[in-house]
Amino acid sequence: FGSYLSLLTSLYSTEHGIHTEWGSLPSHMMTIPQYFKQHGYHTVIAPSEYELYQKERGLIHLFEEAIPCLALPAQNGDITTRQVIRWLDQRPDDPFFLWLQYFDTHPPHIVEEPFKSMYYQGDPSHQSRRYRPECVAKIRGVESIEELDYAFQIIS
């Protein structure tokens, strides 16, 4: 969530204050959707992640319109894309700002061949790869470690 707010405010998390998975953006901070709205653009969000679509936790309050997320916790990007294309076909001919968010690339996504062997060799669940401090030190989010661990359990 903090990274989304960094994109939407052009501020680091240390500046907007959201350092966790969820939070509330201070009301005095300008966002890109607010800026575009002030300049005559219609603002729209099309999230693939249900939590971003929720009024109480998500980002839709920053936009004038939200294209619904139909799945919980996330929908495939092709569904989001079809919804956006349908919206584009029906929209007025006015300027707009559309923020399209996909969730598909998050773990436990399993990469198919030939891409899998192009960038990675070996079995990620092999005991020799269980703890590699030089790699773990480069990871900046505990959530990523948990998601990868979950993915390795599914593969094993």
N, C-alpha and C positions, 0 to 999 in steps of 0.2 A: 504494500500500500504506500509506503514511504517513497518508493521509487516512482510510482505513478504520480504522486504529488510533486516530486522533483521535476518530472516531465511537464506537468501542468502548471507549475509556478516558475520554472527555471531556477529553482533554489536547491541548495544542498539540504539534506535532512537536518543538518545542524542549524540551518537557518529557518526552516519551516516547523521544526520541532517534532516531526513524526519519525520515531526510531524503531517502532514495533510493527507488527503485522497490520494493526488497525489503529485508528485514532481520528481526531477531528482537526481539520485545518482551521487555524484561526481565521475568523471572518474578515479581518482587515487585510488579509493577503490576497493580492490579485492573481487570478488564474488566466490561462489562455482562453478558456471558454468565456469568461467574463469580459475579457478584453474584446474578443470578437463580437460578443453581444452588444457591447457599447458602441461598436462601429458598424452596426446594422446587419450583422450576420446571424442567421439562425443556428443555434448550437445543438448538436446531436451526439449522443454516445451510443455505441453498439457493442456492449460487452459480451464476451463469450463465457465469462465467469459470473455465476449467479450472485456471489457476494457483492460484486461491484454494482449489480442491479438493485440491490436492496436499499430502500430509502434510508433506513436507520444506520447502515454501515457502509454503504457504497459511495459511489461518486455521482450518481444521477442527479443529485441536488445541484451540482455545478452546471448542469446543462438544461436547456429548455425542453428537450425531448429525449426520450430513451427508447431505443428499439429493444424489445424484451429479450432476455435470456430465457430460453425455454427448458433448460436442463439444470439439474442440481447434482454435483457442484459446478459442472462446466459443460458446455456444448461444443461439438466439433466445429472447427472453423468453417467448414463448408455450409453449415446451417446458418451461421452468422453472416457469411458472405451472401447467401441467397436472400436473407432478410434485408440486408443493406441494398442489394440490387433492386429488390421489390420497392424499398423506400425511395431509391433514386428514380425509379420509373414513375412514381406517384407524386414526387415533391414539386412544389411550386418552383418557378424559374427565378429564385432569389438566391443571393449569396449564402453559403452555409459553411460551417466548420463541423466536420465529422471526425470523431475519435473512435476508431475501430480497434477493439482489443481482442486478441486471440489468446487462447490458453493451450493449444495443442502441443507445443514443444516442451512442456513441463514433464519431469519424470512422473511415472515410469514408462515413458515413451521408449519403445524398442526400435532401434534403427535397423532397417533392412539392408541387405546386400544390394549393390556393391559398396555402399557408403560405410557400412559397419567396419569392413576390413580395410578400407582406405585410411581410416583415422585411428583405429584401435585394433590391436592384436591380443588375443588371449581371452580367457574367461574372467569376467569381472568379479565373479563370486569365488574364485580360487583362493585358498587359504593364504597364499603368498601375498595377496593384495588386500588382506583384511585391514591392516593398519599401516599406512604409509605417511608418516608425519610430514614429510616434505610436500606432499600433495594436500593434506588436510590443512596445513598452515596457509595455503593459498585461498581456501574457501572462506568467504566472509559471512555466511549465513548458516545457522544451525539447521534451519528448515531444509536447506539443500541436502545436508548430510542425512537427515531423517528420510527425505524422499528417495535418495539414492539407496539407502539401506533397505527401504521397503521394496524398491525395484529389484534389488539383488535377491531378496527373499522370494520374489515371484519367479525369477529366472531359475533359481536353484531347485 
